[in-house]
Every structure is written in C-alpha cells, then in structure tokens.
Amino acid sequence: MRYVEADDEFARYGLSSQIERARILRSYTEPALLVLDDLFLARRISEAAAELLQTVVHQRYKLRRSLVITSNRVVQDWGKYLGDATMGTTILDRLMHRAVMLEFEGKSYRLKEAAARLALTPATA
C-alpha cells in the first residue's frame, strides 16, 4: 500500500531527473493499493504530472491493481485541470470501468469541527 498527497508528489515528479522519474513511476505502479489524496487541490497540474497520472492509471488498470483517488473536484472538470480534455477522458475511462464512485455532499468535517470549537469558546468582551 502506498499513500501519496497527489499534487505535492506530482510537482516533485515534474522537477525530477529521468532516472528518478522511472523510480517514482515504479513506486506508484508496484503496490497492491495506491491512494492519491487531494488530486487537483491546486486546480491545475503540470504537463509532466498529467502525463504521470495518465501513465499510473493506465498501468494500474492493465495490472488490475487497486487505486483510490480523493478529490474535491467534479470529474466533469478533470480535463480542464489536466489541460487536456482527451487525456481527462482516457483517465476517467479506465478509472470508471471497474470503479465504485463515492460522492459526498455537505460541509467539510474540518469546518464542522472548527465551528464546534468556536461555539465552545467563551466570548471575550
């Protein structure tokens, strides 16, 4: 199992050498389960990161290895965040073919916790 904060790791990939990129790609394709957390947090990822995402999804699809992706972005906009609608379609095609999609609505648990803490804090006058 491998957990990755997607945007941070993908940004590092874009700055890596070719040798380092090959090692990173292996580290994303080999685990039985890969978790990409907060994909598209920054709205847009670099061209190198988009190509990495496409390669990772494609390789894991071929190998039938599990992939969990979390994102606050709707899948309909992924092509915009990738900078390439066709790439977005090919990624989503592979992800959705054998996927279970969970969509959550409502306020963030972080916002709920912060609101609860504020409600408990005595007001200072």
SEMIFI-465433 format. One record per atom (N, C-alpha, C, CB): atom name; x, y, z; residue number from 1. Coordinates in steps of 0.1 Angstrom, whole numbers, m for minus. Glycine has a CB too. Example, Ala and Ser with C-alpha at 12.3 -4.5 7.8 and 13.67 -1.06 7.14 Angstrom:
% SEMIFI-465433
+----+-------+-------+-------+-----+
| at |     X |     Y |     Z |   i |
+----+-------+-------+-------+-----+
|  N |   132 |   m57 |    78 |   1 |
| CA |   123 |   m45 |    78 |   1 |
|  C |   132 |   m33 |    78 |   1 |
| CB |   113 |   m45 |    90 |   1 |
|  N |   128 |   m22 |    71 |   2 |
| CA |   137 |   m11 |    71 |   2 |
|  C |   129 |     0 |    79 |   2 |
| CB |   141 |    m6 |    57 |   2 |
+----+-------+-------+-------+-----+
% end
This chain:
% SEMIFI-465433
+----+-------+-------+-------+-----+
| at |     X |     Y |     Z |   i |
+----+-------+-------+-------+-----+
|  N |     8 |   m12 |     0 |   1 |
| CA |     0 |     0 |     0 |   1 |
|  C |     9 |    12 |     0 |   1 |
| CB |   m10 |     0 |    12 |   1 |
|  N |     5 |    22 |    m8 |   2 |
| CA |    12 |    35 |    m8 |   2 |
|  C |     2 |    46 |    m8 |   2 |
| CB |    21 |    36 |   m21 |   2 |
|  N |     5 |    56 |     1 |   3 |
| CA |    m4 |    68 |     2 |   3 |
|  C |     5 |    80 |    m3 |   3 |
| CB |    m8 |    70 |    17 |   3 |
|  N |    m2 |    88 |   m12 |   4 |
| CA |     5 |    99 |   m18 |   4 |
|  C |    m4 |   111 |   m17 |   4 |
| CB |     9 |    96 |   m33 |   4 |
|  N |     2 |   123 |   m13 |   5 |
| CA |    m5 |   135 |   m14 |   5 |
|  C |    m3 |   140 |   m28 |   5 |
| CB |     0 |   146 |    m3 |   5 |
|  N |   m13 |   138 |   m37 |   6 |
| CA |   m11 |   139 |   m51 |   6 |
|  C |    m4 |   151 |   m57 |   6 |
| CB |   m25 |   137 |   m58 |   6 |
|  N |    m9 |   163 |   m54 |   7 |
| CA |    m4 |   175 |   m60 |   7 |
|  C |    11 |   177 |   m56 |   7 |
| CB |   m12 |   187 |   m56 |   7 |
|  N |    14 |   175 |   m43 |   8 |
| CA |    28 |   177 |   m39 |   8 |
|  C |    37 |   167 |   m46 |   8 |
| CB |    29 |   175 |   m24 |   8 |
|  N |    33 |   154 |   m46 |   9 |
| CA |    42 |   144 |   m52 |   9 |
|  C |    43 |   146 |   m67 |   9 |
| CB |    36 |   130 |   m50 |   9 |
|  N |    32 |   150 |   m74 |  10 |
| CA |    33 |   152 |   m88 |  10 |
|  C |    41 |   164 |   m92 |  10 |
| CB |    19 |   154 |   m94 |  10 |
|  N |    41 |   174 |   m83 |  11 |
| CA |    50 |   186 |   m85 |  11 |
|  C |    65 |   182 |   m84 |  11 |
| CB |    47 |   197 |   m75 |  11 |
|  N |    68 |   173 |   m74 |  12 |
| CA |    82 |   168 |   m73 |  12 |
|  C |    86 |   160 |   m85 |  12 |
| CB |    83 |   160 |   m60 |  12 |
|  N |    77 |   152 |   m90 |  13 |
| CA |    79 |   144 |  m102 |  13 |
|  C |    84 |   153 |  m114 |  13 |
| CB |    67 |   136 |  m106 |  13 |
|  N |    77 |   164 |  m116 |  14 |
| CA |    80 |   174 |  m126 |  14 |
|  C |    94 |   179 |  m126 |  14 |
| CB |    70 |   185 |  m127 |  14 |
|  N |   100 |   180 |  m114 |  15 |
| CA |   113 |   185 |  m112 |  15 |
|  C |   124 |   175 |  m111 |  15 |
| CB |   113 |   193 |   m99 |  15 |
|  N |   120 |   162 |  m113 |  16 |
| CA |   129 |   151 |  m112 |  16 |
|  C |   137 |   148 |  m125 |  16 |
| CB |   122 |   138 |  m107 |  16 |
|  N |   148 |   141 |  m123 |  17 |
| CA |   156 |   136 |  m135 |  17 |
|  C |   148 |   124 |  m141 |  17 |
| CB |   170 |   132 |  m131 |  17 |
|  N |   152 |   120 |  m153 |  18 |
| CA |   146 |   109 |  m160 |  18 |
|  C |   148 |    96 |  m151 |  18 |
| CB |   152 |   107 |  m174 |  18 |
|  N |   160 |    94 |  m145 |  19 |
| CA |   162 |    82 |  m137 |  19 |
|  C |   153 |    82 |  m125 |  19 |
| CB |   177 |    82 |  m133 |  19 |
|  N |   152 |    94 |  m119 |  20 |
| CA |   143 |    95 |  m107 |  20 |
|  C |   129 |    93 |  m111 |  20 |
| CB |   145 |   109 |  m100 |  20 |
|  N |   125 |    98 |  m123 |  21 |
| CA |   111 |    96 |  m127 |  21 |
|  C |   107 |    81 |  m129 |  21 |
| CB |   109 |   103 |  m141 |  21 |
|  N |   116 |    73 |  m134 |  22 |
| CA |   114 |    59 |  m136 |  22 |
|  C |   112 |    52 |  m122 |  22 |
| CB |   126 |    52 |  m143 |  22 |
|  N |   120 |    56 |  m112 |  23 |
| CA |   119 |    51 |   m99 |  23 |
|  C |   105 |    55 |   m93 |  23 |
| CB |   130 |    55 |   m90 |  23 |
|  N |   101 |    67 |   m95 |  24 |
| CA |    89 |    72 |   m89 |  24 |
|  C |    77 |    64 |   m96 |  24 |
| CB |    87 |    87 |   m92 |  24 |
|  N |    77 |    63 |  m109 |  25 |
| CA |    67 |    55 |  m116 |  25 |
|  C |    66 |    41 |  m110 |  25 |
| CB |    69 |    55 |  m131 |  25 |
|  N |    77 |    34 |  m108 |  26 |
| CA |    76 |    21 |  m103 |  26 |
|  C |    70 |    21 |   m89 |  26 |
| CB |    90 |    15 |  m102 |  26 |
|  N |    73 |    31 |   m81 |  27 |
| CA |    68 |    32 |   m67 |  27 |
|  C |    53 |    34 |   m67 |  27 |
| CB |    75 |    43 |   m59 |  27 |
|  N |    47 |    39 |   m78 |  28 |
| CA |    33 |    41 |   m79 |  28 |
|  C |    26 |    29 |   m86 |  28 |
| CB |    30 |    54 |   m88 |  28 |
|  N |    33 |    21 |   m93 |  29 |
| CA |    26 |    10 |  m100 |  29 |
|  C |    27 |    m3 |   m93 |  29 |
| CB |    32 |     9 |  m114 |  29 |
|  N |    38 |    m5 |   m84 |  30 |
| CA |    40 |   m17 |   m78 |  30 |
|  C |    31 |   m21 |   m66 |  30 |
| CB |    54 |   m18 |   m73 |  30 |
|  N |    27 |   m12 |   m58 |  31 |
| CA |    19 |   m15 |   m46 |  31 |
|  C |     5 |   m21 |   m50 |  31 |
| CB |    17 |    m3 |   m37 |  31 |
|  N |     0 |   m30 |   m42 |  32 |
| CA |   m13 |   m36 |   m44 |  32 |
|  C |   m24 |   m25 |   m44 |  32 |
| CB |   m16 |   m47 |   m34 |  32 |
|  N |   m22 |   m15 |   m35 |  33 |
| CA |   m31 |    m4 |   m34 |  33 |
|  C |   m23 |     9 |   m34 |  33 |
| CB |   m40 |    m5 |   m21 |  33 |
|  N |   m28 |    19 |   m43 |  34 |
| CA |   m22 |    32 |   m43 |  34 |
|  C |   m34 |    42 |   m40 |  34 |
| CB |   m16 |    36 |   m57 |  34 |
|  N |   m31 |    51 |   m30 |  35 |
| CA |   m41 |    61 |   m26 |  35 |
|  C |   m35 |    75 |   m31 |  35 |
| CB |   m44 |    61 |   m11 |  35 |
|  N |   m42 |    82 |   m40 |  36 |
| CA |   m38 |    95 |   m44 |  36 |
|  C |   m48 |   105 |   m38 |  36 |
| CB |   m39 |    96 |   m60 |  36 |
|  N |   m43 |   112 |   m28 |  37 |
| CA |   m52 |   120 |   m20 |  37 |
|  C |   m52 |   135 |   m25 |  37 |
| CB |   m47 |   120 |    m5 |  37 |
|  N |   m63 |   141 |   m25 |  38 |
| CA |   m65 |   155 |   m28 |  38 |
|  C |   m60 |   158 |   m42 |  38 |
| CB |   m57 |   164 |   m18 |  38 |
|  N |   m64 |   150 |   m52 |  39 |
| CA |   m60 |   153 |   m66 |  39 |
|  C |   m66 |   166 |   m70 |  39 |
| CB |   m64 |   141 |   m75 |  39 |
|  N |   m59 |   174 |   m77 |  40 |
| CA |   m63 |   187 |   m82 |  40 |
|  C |   m66 |   197 |   m71 |  40 |
| CB |   m75 |   185 |   m91 |  40 |
|  N |   m60 |   196 |   m60 |  41 |
| CA |   m62 |   205 |   m49 |  41 |
|  C |   m58 |   219 |   m54 |  41 |
| CB |   m53 |   202 |   m37 |  41 |
|  N |   m47 |   220 |   m63 |  42 |
| CA |   m42 |   233 |   m68 |  42 |
|  C |   m49 |   236 |   m81 |  42 |
| CB |   m27 |   232 |   m70 |  42 |
|  N |   m60 |   229 |   m85 |  43 |
| CA |   m68 |   231 |   m97 |  43 |
|  C |   m61 |   227 |  m110 |  43 |
| CB |   m71 |   245 |   m98 |  43 |
|  N |   m48 |   229 |  m111 |  44 |
| CA |   m41 |   226 |  m123 |  44 |
|  C |   m28 |   219 |  m120 |  44 |
| CB |   m38 |   239 |  m131 |  44 |
|  N |   m25 |   209 |  m127 |  45 |
| CA |   m12 |   202 |  m125 |  45 |
|  C |    m3 |   204 |  m138 |  45 |
| CB |   m14 |   187 |  m122 |  45 |
|  N |    10 |   202 |  m136 |  46 |
| CA |    19 |   204 |  m148 |  46 |
|  C |    16 |   194 |  m158 |  46 |
| CB |    33 |   204 |  m143 |  46 |
|  N |    22 |   196 |  m170 |  47 |
| CA |    21 |   187 |  m181 |  47 |
|  C |    27 |   173 |  m177 |  47 |
| CB |    27 |   192 |  m194 |  47 |
|  N |    39 |   174 |  m171 |  48 |
| CA |    46 |   162 |  m166 |  48 |
|  C |    38 |   154 |  m156 |  48 |
| CB |    60 |   165 |  m160 |  48 |
|  N |    31 |   161 |  m147 |  49 |
| CA |    23 |   155 |  m137 |  49 |
|  C |    10 |   149 |  m143 |  49 |
| CB |    18 |   165 |  m126 |  49 |
|  N |     5 |   155 |  m153 |  50 |
| CA |    m7 |   150 |  m160 |  50 |
|  C |    m3 |   137 |  m168 |  50 |
| CB |   m13 |   160 |  m170 |  50 |
|  N |     8 |   137 |  m174 |  51 |
| CA |    13 |   125 |  m181 |  51 |
|  C |    16 |   114 |  m171 |  51 |
| CB |    26 |   128 |  m189 |  51 |
|  N |    21 |   117 |  m159 |  52 |
| CA |    24 |   107 |  m149 |  52 |
|  C |    10 |   101 |  m144 |  52 |
| CB |    31 |   114 |  m137 |  52 |
|  N |     0 |   110 |  m142 |  53 |
| CA |   m13 |   105 |  m138 |  53 |
|  C |   m18 |    95 |  m148 |  53 |
| CB |   m22 |   116 |  m135 |  53 |
|  N |   m18 |    99 |  m161 |  54 |
| CA |   m23 |    91 |  m171 |  54 |
|  C |   m15 |    77 |  m172 |  54 |
| CB |   m22 |    98 |  m185 |  54 |
|  N |    m2 |    78 |  m170 |  55 |
| CA |     6 |    65 |  m171 |  55 |
|  C |     2 |    56 |  m159 |  55 |
| CB |    20 |    69 |  m171 |  55 |
|  N |     2 |    62 |  m147 |  56 |
| CA |    m1 |    55 |  m135 |  56 |
|  C |   m15 |    48 |  m136 |  56 |
| CB |    m1 |    64 |  m122 |  56 |
|  N |   m25 |    56 |  m140 |  57 |
| CA |   m38 |    50 |  m141 |  57 |
|  C |   m38 |    39 |  m152 |  57 |
| CB |   m49 |    61 |  m145 |  57 |
|  N |   m32 |    41 |  m163 |  58 |
| CA |   m32 |    31 |  m174 |  58 |
|  C |   m24 |    18 |  m169 |  58 |
| CB |   m25 |    37 |  m186 |  58 |
|  N |   m13 |    20 |  m163 |  59 |
| CA |    m5 |     8 |  m158 |  59 |
|  C |   m13 |     0 |  m147 |  59 |
| CB |     9 |    13 |  m153 |  59 |
|  N |   m18 |     7 |  m138 |  60 |
| CA |   m26 |     1 |  m127 |  60 |
|  C |   m38 |    m6 |  m133 |  60 |
| CB |   m29 |    11 |  m116 |  60 |
|  N |   m44 |     0 |  m143 |  61 |
| CA |   m56 |    m6 |  m149 |  61 |
|  C |   m52 |   m19 |  m156 |  61 |
| CB |   m62 |     4 |  m160 |  61 |
|  N |   m41 |   m19 |  m163 |  62 |
| CA |   m36 |   m31 |  m170 |  62 |
|  C |   m33 |   m42 |  m160 |  62 |
| CB |   m24 |   m28 |  m179 |  62 |
|  N |   m26 |   m38 |  m149 |  63 |
| CA |   m22 |   m48 |  m139 |  63 |
|  C |   m33 |   m52 |  m129 |  63 |
| CB |   m10 |   m42 |  m131 |  63 |
|  N |   m45 |   m45 |  m131 |  64 |
| CA |   m56 |   m48 |  m122 |  64 |
|  C |   m53 |   m45 |  m107 |  64 |
| CB |   m62 |   m62 |  m124 |  64 |
|  N |   m46 |   m34 |  m105 |  65 |
| CA |   m42 |   m30 |   m91 |  65 |
|  C |   m51 |   m19 |   m87 |  65 |
| CB |   m27 |   m26 |   m90 |  65 |
|  N |   m55 |   m20 |   m74 |  66 |
| CA |   m64 |   m10 |   m68 |  66 |
|  C |   m58 |     4 |   m67 |  66 |
| CB |   m68 |   m15 |   m54 |  66 |
|  N |   m68 |    14 |   m69 |  67 |
| CA |   m64 |    28 |   m69 |  67 |
|  C |   m75 |    35 |   m62 |  67 |
| CB |   m61 |    33 |   m83 |  67 |
|  N |   m72 |    43 |   m52 |  68 |
| CA |   m82 |    52 |   m46 |  68 |
|  C |   m78 |    66 |   m49 |  68 |
| CB |   m83 |    49 |   m30 |  68 |
|  N |   m87 |    74 |   m54 |  69 |
| CA |   m84 |    88 |   m56 |  69 |
|  C |   m94 |    96 |   m49 |  69 |
| CB |   m85 |    91 |   m72 |  69 |
|  N |   m89 |   106 |   m41 |  70 |
| CA |   m98 |   116 |   m35 |  70 |
|  C |   m96 |   129 |   m41 |  70 |
| CB |   m96 |   116 |   m19 |  70 |
|  N |  m107 |   136 |   m43 |  71 |
| CA |  m106 |   150 |   m49 |  71 |
|  C |  m119 |   157 |   m45 |  71 |
| CB |  m105 |   149 |   m65 |  71 |
|  N |  m117 |   170 |   m44 |  72 |
| CA |  m129 |   179 |   m42 |  72 |
|  C |  m134 |   184 |   m55 |  72 |
| CB |  m125 |   191 |   m33 |  72 |
|  N |  m128 |   180 |   m66 |  73 |
| CA |  m132 |   185 |   m79 |  73 |
|  C |  m141 |   174 |   m86 |  73 |
| CB |  m119 |   187 |   m88 |  73 |
|  N |  m151 |   179 |   m93 |  74 |
| CA |  m160 |   170 |  m100 |  74 |
|  C |  m153 |   164 |  m112 |  74 |
| CB |  m173 |   178 |  m104 |  74 |
|  N |  m156 |   152 |  m115 |  75 |
| CA |  m149 |   145 |  m126 |  75 |
|  C |  m151 |   152 |  m140 |  75 |
| CB |  m153 |   131 |  m127 |  75 |
|  N |  m162 |   158 |  m141 |  76 |
| CA |  m165 |   165 |  m154 |  76 |
|  C |  m155 |   176 |  m157 |  76 |
| CB |  m179 |   171 |  m154 |  76 |
|  N |  m148 |   181 |  m147 |  77 |
| CA |  m138 |   192 |  m149 |  77 |
|  C |  m124 |   187 |  m150 |  77 |
| CB |  m139 |   202 |  m138 |  77 |
|  N |  m121 |   174 |  m149 |  78 |
| CA |  m108 |   169 |  m148 |  78 |
|  C |  m100 |   173 |  m160 |  78 |
| CB |  m108 |   154 |  m146 |  78 |
|  N |  m106 |   172 |  m172 |  79 |
| CA |   m99 |   176 |  m184 |  79 |
|  C |   m93 |   190 |  m184 |  79 |
| CB |  m108 |   175 |  m197 |  79 |
|  N |  m101 |   199 |  m178 |  80 |
| CA |   m97 |   213 |  m176 |  80 |
|  C |   m85 |   214 |  m166 |  80 |
| CB |  m108 |   222 |  m170 |  80 |
|  N |   m85 |   206 |  m156 |  81 |
| CA |   m74 |   206 |  m146 |  81 |
|  C |   m61 |   200 |  m152 |  81 |
| CB |   m78 |   200 |  m133 |  81 |
|  N |   m63 |   190 |  m161 |  82 |
| CA |   m52 |   184 |  m167 |  82 |
|  C |   m46 |   192 |  m179 |  82 |
| CB |   m56 |   170 |  m172 |  82 |
|  N |   m55 |   202 |  m184 |  83 |
| CA |   m51 |   210 |  m195 |  83 |
|  C |   m53 |   202 |  m208 |  83 |
| CB |   m36 |   214 |  m194 |  83 |
|  N |   m60 |   191 |  m208 |  84 |
| CA |   m62 |   183 |  m220 |  84 |
|  C |   m75 |   174 |  m218 |  84 |
| CB |   m50 |   174 |  m223 |  84 |
|  N |   m85 |   178 |  m225 |  85 |
| CA |   m98 |   171 |  m224 |  85 |
|  C |   m97 |   156 |  m228 |  85 |
| CB |  m109 |   178 |  m232 |  85 |
|  N |   m89 |   153 |  m238 |  86 |
| CA |   m88 |   139 |  m243 |  86 |
|  C |   m81 |   131 |  m232 |  86 |
| CB |   m80 |   139 |  m256 |  86 |
|  N |   m71 |   137 |  m226 |  87 |
| CA |   m64 |   129 |  m215 |  87 |
|  C |   m73 |   127 |  m204 |  87 |
| CB |   m51 |   138 |  m211 |  87 |
|  N |   m81 |   137 |  m200 |  88 |
| CA |   m91 |   135 |  m190 |  88 |
|  C |  m100 |   124 |  m193 |  88 |
| CB |   m99 |   148 |  m187 |  88 |
|  N |  m105 |   123 |  m205 |  89 |
| CA |  m114 |   112 |  m209 |  89 |
|  C |  m107 |    98 |  m208 |  89 |
| CB |  m119 |   115 |  m223 |  89 |
|  N |   m95 |    97 |  m213 |  90 |
| CA |   m88 |    84 |  m212 |  90 |
|  C |   m86 |    80 |  m198 |  90 |
| CB |   m75 |    85 |  m220 |  90 |
|  N |   m82 |    89 |  m189 |  91 |
| CA |   m80 |    86 |  m175 |  91 |
|  C |   m93 |    81 |  m169 |  91 |
| CB |   m74 |    98 |  m167 |  91 |
|  N |  m104 |    89 |  m171 |  92 |
| CA |  m117 |    86 |  m165 |  92 |
|  C |  m122 |    73 |  m170 |  92 |
| CB |  m127 |    97 |  m167 |  92 |
|  N |  m120 |    70 |  m183 |  93 |
| CA |  m125 |    58 |  m189 |  93 |
|  C |  m119 |    46 |  m182 |  93 |
| CB |  m120 |    57 |  m204 |  93 |
|  N |  m106 |    46 |  m179 |  94 |
| CA |  m100 |    35 |  m172 |  94 |
|  C |  m104 |    34 |  m157 |  94 |
| CB |   m85 |    36 |  m173 |  94 |
|  N |  m105 |    46 |  m151 |  95 |
| CA |  m109 |    46 |  m137 |  95 |
|  C |  m124 |    41 |  m135 |  95 |
| CB |  m108 |    60 |  m131 |  95 |
|  N |  m133 |    46 |  m144 |  96 |
| CA |  m147 |    43 |  m142 |  96 |
|  C |  m151 |    29 |  m146 |  96 |
| CB |  m155 |    53 |  m149 |  96 |
|  N |  m143 |    22 |  m155 |  97 |
| CA |  m146 |     9 |  m160 |  97 |
|  C |  m149 |    m1 |  m149 |  97 |
| CB |  m136 |     4 |  m169 |  97 |
|  N |  m140 |    m1 |  m139 |  98 |
| CA |  m142 |   m11 |  m128 |  98 |
|  C |  m143 |    m4 |  m115 |  98 |
| CB |  m131 |   m21 |  m128 |  98 |
|  N |  m149 |     7 |  m114 |  99 |
| CA |  m148 |    16 |  m102 |  99 |
|  C |  m161 |    16 |   m94 |  99 |
| CB |  m145 |    30 |  m106 |  99 |
|  N |  m159 |    19 |   m82 | 100 |
| CA |  m170 |    23 |   m73 | 100 |
|  C |  m168 |    38 |   m70 | 100 |
| CB |  m171 |    13 |   m60 | 100 |
|  N |  m177 |    46 |   m73 | 101 |
| CA |  m175 |    60 |   m70 | 101 |
|  C |  m184 |    64 |   m58 | 101 |
| CB |  m179 |    69 |   m83 | 101 |
|  N |  m177 |    71 |   m49 | 102 |
| CA |  m184 |    76 |   m37 | 102 |
|  C |  m184 |    91 |   m38 | 102 |
| CB |  m178 |    71 |   m24 | 102 |
|  N |  m196 |    97 |   m37 | 103 |
| CA |  m196 |   112 |   m37 | 103 |
|  C |  m203 |   116 |   m24 | 103 |
| CB |  m205 |   117 |   m50 | 103 |
|  N |  m196 |   125 |   m18 | 104 |
| CA |  m201 |   131 |    m5 | 104 |
|  C |  m205 |   145 |    m7 | 104 |
| CB |  m190 |   129 |     6 | 104 |
|  N |  m216 |   148 |     0 | 105 |
| CA |  m221 |   162 |     0 | 105 |
|  C |  m222 |   167 |    14 | 105 |
| CB |  m235 |   163 |    m7 | 105 |
|  N |  m222 |   180 |    15 | 106 |
| CA |  m223 |   186 |    28 | 106 |
|  C |  m210 |   193 |    32 | 106 |
| CB |  m226 |   175 |    39 | 106 |
|  N |  m210 |   198 |    44 | 107 |
| CA |  m198 |   206 |    49 | 107 |
|  C |  m186 |   197 |    52 | 107 |
| CB |  m202 |   214 |    61 | 107 |
|  N |  m175 |   202 |    51 | 108 |
| CA |  m163 |   195 |    54 | 108 |
|  C |  m163 |   192 |    69 | 108 |
| CB |  m150 |   204 |    51 | 108 |
|  N |  m157 |   181 |    73 | 109 |
| CA |  m157 |   177 |    87 | 109 |
|  C |  m147 |   187 |    94 | 109 |
| CB |  m152 |   163 |    89 | 109 |
|  N |  m137 |   193 |    88 | 110 |
| CA |  m128 |   202 |    94 | 110 |
|  C |  m136 |   215 |    97 | 110 |
| CB |  m116 |   206 |    84 | 110 |
|  N |  m145 |   219 |    88 | 111 |
| CA |  m153 |   231 |    91 | 111 |
|  C |  m162 |   229 |   102 | 111 |
| CB |  m160 |   236 |    78 | 111 |
|  N |  m168 |   217 |   103 | 112 |
| CA |  m178 |   213 |   114 | 112 |
|  C |  m170 |   214 |   127 | 112 |
| CB |  m184 |   200 |   111 | 112 |
|  N |  m158 |   208 |   128 | 113 |
| CA |  m150 |   207 |   140 | 113 |
|  C |  m146 |   221 |   144 | 113 |
| CB |  m138 |   199 |   138 | 113 |
|  N |  m142 |   230 |   135 | 114 |
| CA |  m139 |   244 |   138 | 114 |
|  C |  m151 |   251 |   143 | 114 |
| CB |  m133 |   251 |   126 | 114 |
|  N |  m162 |   250 |   137 | 115 |
| CA |  m174 |   256 |   142 | 115 |
|  C |  m178 |   252 |   156 | 115 |
| CB |  m186 |   254 |   132 | 115 |
|  N |  m176 |   239 |   159 | 116 |
| CA |  m179 |   234 |   172 | 116 |
|  C |  m170 |   239 |   182 | 116 |
| CB |  m179 |   218 |   172 | 116 |
|  N |  m157 |   241 |   179 | 117 |
| CA |  m147 |   246 |   188 | 117 |
|  C |  m150 |   261 |   191 | 117 |
| CB |  m133 |   245 |   183 | 117 |
|  N |  m154 |   268 |   181 | 118 |
| CA |  m157 |   283 |   183 | 118 |
|  C |  m170 |   284 |   191 | 118 |
| CB |  m160 |   289 |   169 | 118 |
|  N |  m179 |   275 |   190 | 119 |
| CA |  m192 |   276 |   198 | 119 |
|  C |  m189 |   273 |   213 | 119 |
| CB |  m202 |   266 |   193 | 119 |
|  N |  m178 |   266 |   215 | 120 |
| CA |  m175 |   263 |   229 | 120 |
|  C |  m166 |   273 |   236 | 120 |
| CB |  m168 |   249 |   230 | 120 |
|  N |  m159 |   281 |   228 | 121 |
| CA |  m150 |   292 |   233 | 121 |
|  C |  m158 |   303 |   238 | 121 |
| CB |  m141 |   296 |   221 | 121 |
|  N |  m156 |   307 |   251 | 122 |
| CA |  m163 |   318 |   257 | 122 |
|  C |  m159 |   331 |   250 | 122 |
| CB |  m160 |   319 |   272 | 122 |
|  N |  m169 |   339 |   248 | 123 |
| CA |  m166 |   352 |   241 | 123 |
|  C |  m159 |   362 |   250 | 123 |
| CB |  m180 |   359 |   236 | 123 |
|  N |  m149 |   369 |   245 | 124 |
| CA |  m142 |   378 |   253 | 124 |
|  C |  m147 |   392 |   249 | 124 |
| CB |  m126 |   377 |   251 | 124 |
|  N |  m150 |   400 |   259 | 125 |
| CA |  m155 |   413 |   257 | 125 |
|  C |  m146 |   424 |   260 | 125 |
| CB |  m168 |   415 |   264 | 125 |
+----+-------+-------+-------+-----+
% end
